[in-house]
Amino acid sequence: MQKLLARIRDIETMTITEAFNNRDEPGKDYPIADLPSREARERLVELGYDDEDNISRLRVTRCGPKKHT
């Protein structure tokens, strides 16, 4: 839990540029028109976000290969 809270604190200190221009992590934008799932686009309509051009996500957990111990 401490690692999760520390990661959230790290992300909170980032600028938009730092969060979204670091390859794919922690932030990434997706054009809504390019979403592969019709169901996902329908959910956006239900939520009232279908008038947006992009949807964004922030990954809180770190990515990468799992370390075997």
Secondary structure, DSSP 8 states (H G I E B T S, - for coil): -HHHHHHHHHHHT--HHHHHSSTTSSEEEEEGGG-S-HHHHHHHHHHT-TT-SEEEEE--S--S-----
